[in-house]
Amino acid sequence: MDERLQSGGGVAGELRALGHEVVGVTSAETAVGPEPMKLAEETSPDAVVASLSAATAERTLQVTGDLALSRRLAVVLVVAPEVDVSLLVAAQDLPFCQIAWEPLRTGELRTALDLAVARQQRALLNERREHLVVQAFESLNEAVIGTDFTGRIRFMNDEAERLTGWEEAAAWGCALDEVYQATVKTGGEVPSPLMRRVDLRHRRGGATLCEERMSPVRDEHGSINGMIITLRQLSARSSAVTGVGEGAGKGRPAGPVTGGEQPAPLADIVESISDPLAALDGRWTFTYVNSSAARLFGREKAQLVGQSLWEVLPPSVKAAHEEELDKSLHQRVTATREIFLEETQTWFEARTYPFGSGSLLLLKDITSRKLELERNHRMDRLESLGLLARGFAHDFNNLLTVLLGNLSLAEMRFASSGEKLMELATAKQATFQAQSLVQQLLTFARGGAPIKRMVSLADLVRAFFYNHQRVDRVNYFVEVQEDMPEVALDPNQFRRLLSNLVRNSEQAVRATGGDIRVRCEAADAARMFPKETLSDEPGSLAGVTLEIHDNGEGIPAKNLGRIFEPYFTTRTDENATGLGLTVCESIAKAHGGAISVSSHVNTGTMVRFFLPVDSEAEVEENEAVDLTACFLPGPPATPRILLLEDDHLVRTLILRGLEREGYQVEETLDGNETVRLYQQALSDGKPFDLVVLDLSIPNGMGGLRTMEKLRALDPGVLAIVSSGYSDDPVMAQPASAGFAAVLPKPYEPLELLRIVRSVLSTRQGGMGR
């Protein structure tokens, strides 16, 4: 939907390029009334892709939702940055919906569509999944089964269906021994052309003593082309469990009878069932349990028979489920409940079926299914969090840029007079913390790609603890190896990782006081991590490690395997989110490194972070620049800079900073205007020396598309990309789009000037036009 889906280009063109068939297109103007429904009925699509702009988002969402819910379609919403995020909350109610943001990154549309369709197919498959049914046995009449000469079933009458448990439609074409499973009472396997007594096994369990006759079917030439099996029942179908029925549960043990009688035909089958199975009377007293049930309850069979179900289950299970199960028992209906056994951390699906005056209870272990469901719910919550985080990150980082810039300018003004205000320094620190929180959300929810620089990990660790506010009764010991190799990393993400780890250690020791020891050194990953835990290739094993060790309360073994799960936390304070270690793991993987945790209760916890040395990593140029030189007048030939920035406050801050240093700046609010001015400058013989482009321009052409057009006009264009979307791939790999450097928001005026001077110096150093 929407004009960007129209044929030939846009999203429709990208779908065709991915190999999908676009069976119909409707625009935003016609996305009301019955036309989209009619189009869907005529084309029977597998998925619907809707492109949302600010003008059409509300009605396009409404029609897309109607289509998706009525036809159970997979949905992909391609959302323009200017769309109000609050409108997208309703999209979370669509069962098979994925969201992609414009401008579309490479492969994002393919990934979103694949995820939506996969979720749809998985749900539909689960709905078709058959449920286990336990049913009472009934008297059978004579049965007839016919096969062809290959032994494939070609006929079954109603009595044969009832006796074997197979419907003719399901059994037709199956091998005889798959459907007809019988054992001769005197030993030996059947089939045989003789009349014999056999135990015929039912498809769903159980056996019946029958008289079996088998005779060949011959054609006119006397050749055998099939077989007829006739079965006459000799005894009633056996009870589902031994010892259940009249007289059961009165002290007589369950199991085979003695005195020369044959064992109950179903005894072996019931015992072989891997799921716990029990029979209970009308007062929830065990009259029979199989071996699996005895193992689950941790008692012998003889100990369980005669005991109440509620005596062997935890009180919490009784409180949660007794009333509903009593109701199903009195109404003689099947009931299904999910119960959780806290002692073993196991989920079971408990199904009760009417049986005699009581019930059959079948317990099926669904722990893995519940964990998968919880994981899917967590992923859905992460998607929602990512949507919200990315929705406000751009505008919020713009505001932080203005705050940080003006605080820095005010700080420099007071510094020139020899006065230093602590209030300004505190405000700047709070601004950096706000930036870190936004980055944490993006890193956690969207897997933000790091904006790497070659830096000294030792210097970052020292600087962190120099500014870190200490906690009372906690002793800090920092040991940093000298002359460690520089590594490619994102300083902001690393500070977030270090802050999370230190805060966790502080929480572990703050109650009684204790020590936190930090060690940073060069290391070989092969001595510390299994190769499969590293994101990089096994060849890249040399690197640096950061170890944080506390002597706090430690982590129980049952929780150690879950500490990296989103929202999992053992802390009880109100601000505990359970996101800290998840963010750390995300950062470690994004850098090609690894993180591990070892802990013992009442001894302490050690976290080890490994970062490989990657000499081939694409990093932002970070040449050493004398910051005082940033405020010296520019060279005699004043550089001309073209600026694309839609936010008025940010644009004003940039203009003030650059023009004060002698640069000539032209400002634009839209990429089309940027391209026009750049082309005009080329024609006039006064080209711009540098272009600074904001990556996202709501209601206009953004920096990436603008850069494509500028490169078409001038392959040697020199440009810096700036954005509050620090998770965008362009920010992590600027060279792939032709940019010379990146300027993540928020930033200080000093940082802006440093980057501008650094990039311009490359042209003045011999890369001129």
N, C-alpha and C positions, 0 to 999 in steps of 0.2 A: 504494500500500500504506500501511498504518497508518491509525489512526482519523482523522487529519487529512485523509484523502482521501475520507472518506465523503460520500455525496450531499448536496446542498443547500448546502454551504458549504465552507470550507477550500480546499485546493488544487484539489479537483474543481470547486468553484464558480468559482474563478479561471480554470481551464482552459475551462470553458463560457463564461465572460464574454469570453474571448479568441477565441471562435468555434470551439473544438475540440470534437469529439465524444468524450465519455468513454464507451467501449464496455463497460467493466467495472471494478469496484472490489473489492479484497480487503483485509481488515484484517490487522494484524500477527499476530493470533492464528491466522488461517487461512493465513498466508503460509509454510506448511510443507507438505511432501508434494506430491501431484500436483495439488491444486486450482488453483494459479496457472497451471500448464502447461495444464491442461484449459481454463481460462478463455481463455488466449491462443489455443489451437487453435480454440475456438468463435468468438472475436471477431476474430481476425487483426488485431491492432493494428499501427500504424506505429511507436509509441513506448510506453515505459513510464515513468511518473513515480512515484517512490517517495519517501515522506516518512519521514525517519529521526528517531526520538527516541532518547534514551539507552537506554531499556528495550528497544527493538526493533531497534536499528541493526544488530547483528551478523547476526541471522537474516534481516532484510529485505534486507541487502546480499547474502547468500548466494543467496536466491531470485531477486533481481533479476539477479544475475550469471548464474545458470543460464538465466533467460529470455532475456536479451540475447544470450548466446553461442549458444544453441540456435536462436534464430529471427532472429539478426542484427538486433536492434532498437536504435533510438536510445534513450538513457537520460538522464533528468534526476533527480538526487538532490536533494531539498529537505531540507536538514540543519538540525536544531535546534542552537543554539550550544553546548549542553551535551554534544553527541556527541564522543567521544574522537577526535581527529584521526587517531590512528594507525590507526583502523579504516578510514579512507578511502583509505589508500595502495593497497589492493587495487583500488579503483575506477578507478585510473589504468590498469589492465590492460584495462578494458572499452574496445573500439575506438571506440564512439560515445557517450561519456559526458560530460555537463556537470553542474556542481554549482552549486546556488543555496543561499544561506544564509537562514535565518529570523532576524529578520522579513524577509519578501520586500519588496524595494524595488520602486518602480513600474517595470514593464516587465521586471524581472529574470527572471521565469518565462518570458515570451515570448522574450526573448533567448536564454536557456539552451536552450529547446526548439528554436528555429530553428537554433541552432548545432549541436546534436546531430543533428537531421535532415539538415542540410546536409552534415555530415561523413559521415553514413551514405550519403547518395545519391552523394556524390563518390567514396567508396570502391567502392561497387557499380558505378558507371559505369566506373571504372578497371579493374575486374576483367573487364568485358565488352569492353574495348577490344581490337580486333584487332591482331595482331602482323604485321609485314611478313614475307613468306615468299619466298625465292628458290628456285626449283626447276629441275632439269635438264629439257631438252627431250626429247621422245619422238616416235616416228613416229605419224602420224595417218592415219585412214581417211576415207572419204567422209562428208561432213557435210551435214545438212539443217536449214534454218532456215525457219520459216513465220511470216508476219505477217498482220495484218488490214488492212483498206483504209486505216486511218489510219497504217500503218507501225509499229504496236506489235507487239512479238514475242509470239506465242502458242504457239510450239512450237520445241523444240530437241532433237535426238537426242543420244545419248552422245558421238558423234564431234564434233558441233558444240560441245558443252560443252568437250571437250578442246582443240579447235582455238582457240576464242576465249578460254578461261579463265573463261567465265561458266557458272554452274549455271543450269539452266532456271528453278528457283524464284526466283533472284535476277534473272534477265533478263526474266521474264514481265511484260509490260506496259511495258517500257522502249522508248524510241524505237530504231529500227533502227540509226541512226548512232551511238548511244551504245555499243552492244554490238559491232556489225559495222563495223569500221573497216578499210577496204581502199583501196589506191591502185593504179591501173592502171599496169603497168610502163612503158607507152609514154606516160604522162602523162594527166592528166585524172582526175576523181573519179568514183567509182561510187556508187550502183548504176546499172546499165544493162541493158536487155533482151537484150544480146548476150553471147556467150561471150568471156571475156577472161581474161588472166593478171593476177593481182593479188597484191600483197603484203598478206596479212591480218595485222593487228597483234593480238598477244595482249594480254589484259587486263593482265597483269603485266609486259609488256614483251616485245619480240621480234616477229619477223614471219616468215611462211611463204609461199613461192610456191605459189599454188593456181590451179587452173582453175575459174572461177566461171561458173555458168549461172543465169540468173534468168528466171522465167516467171510470168505472172500467173495468179491463181486466179479463175475466173469462176463466177457463179451461173447458175441456169437461164435467166435473162433476158439473159445475156451481159455483165452488169455486173461490173466488177472489184471483188472484195471482199477481195483479199489478194494475197500474193506468196510464191513458194517460191524459195529460194536453195539451190542444190546446189554443194558445193565438193569438188573432188578434189585431193588433195595431189600436187604435182609434184616437191617436193624435201623432204629431211629438215628438221626444225626447226633453225634456226640456233643455233650456240653462243651462250652468254650474253655472251661477250666475244670480240673479235677477237684472233687470235693465240694462243688457248688450245687445247691439244689436242696431237696428235702433232707433234713438232718445235718446239713453242713454248718460249720461254725459252732458246733456243740462239743468241742473238745476232740473231735475226730481229726487227725492230721491229714493234710492234703497230700496226695501222691498216689502211686500205684497201689492197687489193692493186692492182698495176699491170698494164699490158699489156692494157688494154681491158676487163678483167673488171669486173663490177658490185661496188660496195662491199658488205661484209657487211651484211645487212639490219638487224642490231641495233646497228651501230656508232653511228649517230646517237642511238638511244634511250639506250644506255648512257652516252654522252657528256653527254646532257641531264639525267641524274640529279643532283640537287643534293647528295645524300649521297656522301661518298667511297666508292668501290667499287674493289676490287682483286682480282686472281686471283693465287694463290700455288701453287708446287709443293709436293712433300712435304718440302722442306727450308726452307720459309718464305721462298723466293726469289720476288720479284715477277716474274710473267710478263705482267701487264697492269695498268695503272691508268687510271682515267678522270681528267678534268680536275680534278674536285673533290678527288680524292686527291692529285694533284700539287700543288695549291694548299695543301692541309693540310700536306704534308711539306716544302713550300718548295723543290721541285726540279722539273726538267724530267722529262717522262715517260721520255725515253730514258735519263736518268740513273738513274731508279728501277728500270727493268727490268733484272733480273740482280742487284740488290742484295737483301740479307736484310732482312726486316721488322724484325728486332731491331737492325739498324744504324741505322735511321732513327727508332726510338722511344727515349725516354729509358731509361737502365738501370733506373730504378725500376719502369717498366712491365714490362720483361722479367722482373725478379725476382719481381714479384707475379703474373704471368699466364702465363708460358711453360709451366710444368709442366702446368697445367690445359688449355691450348690444345693442347699436344702430345698429351695423353691423348685429347682429342676427335678430333684428326686421325687417330691410330692406330685408334681405335674406329669412325671414319667416322660420327660423330654431330654434330648441330648443337650449338653452344655459344654462350653469351651471357656476356660479361664487361663490367663497367664500368671504364673506364680514365680516368685524369686526366692531362692534359698540363699540367704546372706552368708551362711557359714562356708558354703562352697562357691559363692559368687556365680551361681548358675541359674539360668532362666529355663522354665519348663512350660510347655503348653499342656494343660491338664484337660483331658476330655472325658466326660462321663456319659455312659450309655445305659439306658434302662436294662436291667438283667434280673429276672426273677422278681423278688421283692426289694432288691437293692440296685446296685450299679456296678458296671465295669469301669475301672479307672485306668486310662492309658496316659502315661507321661512321656512327652516327646521333648528332648533337649533342643531348645531353640536359641541357645546362648549366642552362637555364631550369627544367626539371623538377626537377633536383637542388636548385637554389636555393629553389624553392617547397617542396620536401620539407623542406629544412633550416629554412625559415621556419616550417613547420607544427610541426616538432619543437621549435623555440624557443618557439612559442606554447604548446605542450603543457607545456614546462618552466615557462613563466611562469605557466600556470594552476596547476601543482603548487606553485610558489613562493608564489603568492597564497593558495592554500588553507592552506599551512603558516603563512604570515605572519599571516593573519587569525585562524587558530586559536589562536595563542599571544599575539597582540598584547593582547587584553583583559586576561588574567591578568597578563601581564608589565607592562603599564602600571599596573595596580593596585599591583603591588609597587613600581614606580618612584615612584608617588605617595606611598606610605608612606615610602620612603627619602628622597625629596626633601623631604617635609613635615617629617619629624623632623630632618633635617639643617638645614633652615631654622630650626626652632624652637630647636635647639641653638645655632646661629649667633647668633640674636637674644638668647638668654640670656647668652652670653659677651659680646656687644656691649654689653649693658646694664651690664656691670661694667668696660667699657673694654678688655677682652681680645679679641684676634682670633687665631683658630687657622687657620693655612694648611691644615692637614689637612682641616678642614671645607670650606673653599673648593674644595680639590682633589676631595674626594668629591662635592660638588655638581656640579662641572664634568663628572666622569665620568658622573654620573647623566643630565645633559643630553645627553651623547654617546650614551648607551645609548638614550635616547628618540629621538634623531635616527636611529639605526640602524633602529629599528622603523619609524619614519615612512618611511625610505628604502625598506624592503621593501614597505610598503603602497603607496607612491606608484609604485614601479616595477612591481610585480606586479598591482596592482588599479586603477592610475590614480586614486589617491586625490584626491578633490575638495579644493581648497585652502580653508582656513578663513581668509577674507580680513579684513584690517583696513586702514584708511587710515593709512599710515605714511610716513615719510620714508626713501627708499632711501639717501640720503646718510648718514643717521644709522646705518642698519643696516650699511653698508659700513665706516664709521669704527669702530663698536663691534666688528665682526668682527676687524679688524686690530689693534685695541687689545688683544684677548685672544688673538690668534693666536700660536702658538709658532713663532718663526722657524727657518729651516733654515740651517745654516752655509754660508758662501760664496754666499749668495743675497741680492741687494739688492732691497728692496721700495720701490716708488714709488707712492704713492696720491694721485690727483688727483680731488677731488670738487667739482663746481660748486655754488655757493651758490644758495639760493632756488629749488631745483628743486620742481616740483609734487609733492604727495603722491600716492601710487598705492595701489590696492587690491591687497594681496597677503597671502600666508600667510608670516609672518616665519620660521617653522620651516622651511618648504620652501625659502624663499630662502636661508637660511643653509646648508642642505644643498647647494643649487646652487653657491653661492659657494665652499664648502669643497671640493667636487669639482673645480671649475675651477682653484682655486689649487693643490690637491694635484697635479693633472696638470702644471701649469707647473713646480712644484717638482721633479717627477720628471724633467722634460725638461732642467733646468739643473743638477741637483745633482751630476752626475758631474764637470763642469768648472767649475761656478760660473757665475753669470750674473745677469741682471736680470729682474724681474717688474714690469710697469707696469700699474696699474689705473686706469681712468678711468671716472667716473660723471657723466653730464650729460643734460640735456634734449635731445631729438632728435625728428626727424620720420622715421618708419619708411620713408616713400617714398624717402628718399635712401639707405637702407641695405639694405632687403629688398624682394624681389619681393612683390607683394601676395598671390600665391597661397601664400606661405610662412606667412602670418599666420593665426591661428585666428579672430580677430575679423573683423567686417565691414570692408570697405575704408575706410569713413568714419571709423573709429577709428584714426588714424595718429599722432596726437600722443602722446608718451610720454617715457620715459627709457631710456637705454641704459647698459649696463655692459660695458666692454671690458677684457679681460685679455690682455696681450701678453707673451710671453717670447722670449728670443733663444736658445732651446735647439736641440736637434737637428732639430726639425721632423718632419713626417709625410710619408712617401712618397706620391706621387700615387696609386699603386695601392691604398693603404689609406684614402685620404681619404674615399672614398664609402661606407666601411663603419663609420666610427667611431661611429655612433649605434646600430649593431646590438647587441642583447644578447649578452653574453659574448665580444664581439670585443675583443681587446687586443693591443698590440704589446709590452707590458711583459713582462719575463721573471721578475720577482720572484714569490715564491710566493703573496703575498697579492693579486696582481692578479686582479680578477674580471671586468673588462670590462663593469661595470654603471654606472660613474660617469657617462659622457656620455649613456647611455640614460635614466638618472634625470633628468639636466638637461633633456633634450628633453621628457620627460614633464611636468616641472614647467612648462617654458615654454609648452607647449600648453595645460595646464590653466589657465594664467593668461591665455590669449588672446594670448600673445606669440610670439616666435620666437627661435631660436638658430642661429648660423652659425659655421663654422670655416674659416679660410683658413690655409694653411701652406706653407712651402717648406723643403726639406731643407737643413740647416746654416744656415738663416737664422732660423727661429723660427715660432711659431704665434700667431695672434690669434683669440680667441673673442669674439663679440659677442652679447649678450643684450638683446633689446628687450622692454619692457613698456609696453603702451598705458595711457594715462590714461582710466579708465572711471568717469565720474561716476555712472553708474546701477548700478554693481555692488552686489550685496547684501553688506554687510560687517557684522561684529560691532561693536557699539558700543564705542568705545575712548576714552571721555571721560578727560581728564586728571584724575587723582585724586591727592590728597596722601596718599602711602602712610603717613605718620606718623599721619594721621587715622584710619587703619584700626584703630588700637589704642586709640583713645579710646572711652569708654563710649558705648553706643548712646543714642538719644533716650529721653526719659522713658517714652513708650509703647513698651514693649519689643516689637519685631517678633517674630511667631511664624513659625517656619520648619518645614516638613514635608520630611523627607529620605527618599528611596528609595535605598538602597545595600545590596547583599547582602554585600559583602566586609567582614568584621569589622574588619580593620586600617584600611582606608580610612574606614569609618564612625566608628571611634574618633577618627581624626585630625580629621575634619570636626567632630565634636561638640566636641572639645577647643578647636579654633580658634574656632568660633562662640560656644560658651557662655562662653569666656573674655572675649569682647567684649560680653557681655550679652544675646545673642540667646537666645530660648526655642526649643528644638529638639525636635521629635518624630521618632523614627526608625522606619523600616519596612524590612522585608526583601523584600517582595513587592508588586507593583502593586495587587493586590486589597485588601491591607491599607491601602495608601496612599489608595485611593479611599474606603474605608470611613471612615477617620479624617477625611478632608477633608469628606465628606458630614455626618458627625456634628458637626464644628466649625461648619459652616454652619447646621445645625439648632439648635445651642446659642447661635448669635449671636456666636460667637468664631472667625471665619474666620481661616485662615492667611494671612499676608501674602505668603509666598513658598514655592514648592515647588522643591526640587532633585532631579532625577530622573536616575538612572543609566539609560543607554539599553538596556543588555543585562543581563537578570537570568536566569541559567541556572536551569532548573526553576521558572520563575515568569513573571509578566507584566512585561514590560520597560517602559521609559520612554515609548516612542512610543504604545503601546496605552493605557497609563495616562493619558497626556496627552489622548488622544481622549475618554476617559471623564470626565476632570476638566473638560474644556471643555464637555461636555454638561451637567454639573452647574452649572458657573459659567463663562460665556463670558469673564469678565474675569480668569480665573486667571492669575497671574504665575508663570512657571516658568523655570528654568535647566536645560539638558540637559547631562549630563556623560557621557563615554564614553572608553574606550581604543581604540575603533574610529574612529580619526580619518578613515578613508576613507568613512564612512557619509554619504550625501547630507544627512541631517538635520543633521550637524555643519557642513556647508558652507552650508546654507540653513535655519537654525533657524526663521525667521519663517514658512516654508511650513507648519510643523507647529504654530505657535502659541507657540513658545518666544521668550523675550525676549533670551536670550544663551546662549552655549555655554561649556563649561569642559572643554577637552580634557585628558585624563590623559596624563602626570603633570603636576601643578601644585603650586606652593608655597602655603602658607597665606596669604601676602600677596595672591596672585592670587585665591584664593577670596574673601577679604574684599573685595578691590577690586570684583569682579564683583557680589557680593551687595549692597554699598553702592550701586553704580551702578544696579542694577536697582530696588532699593527706592526710590531717589531719584526715579525716574520716577513712582512712585505718590504719593509725598509732594509732588511738584511739581504735582499737580493731576489725576493719573490715578487717584485713589482710587475706592473703591466708591461 
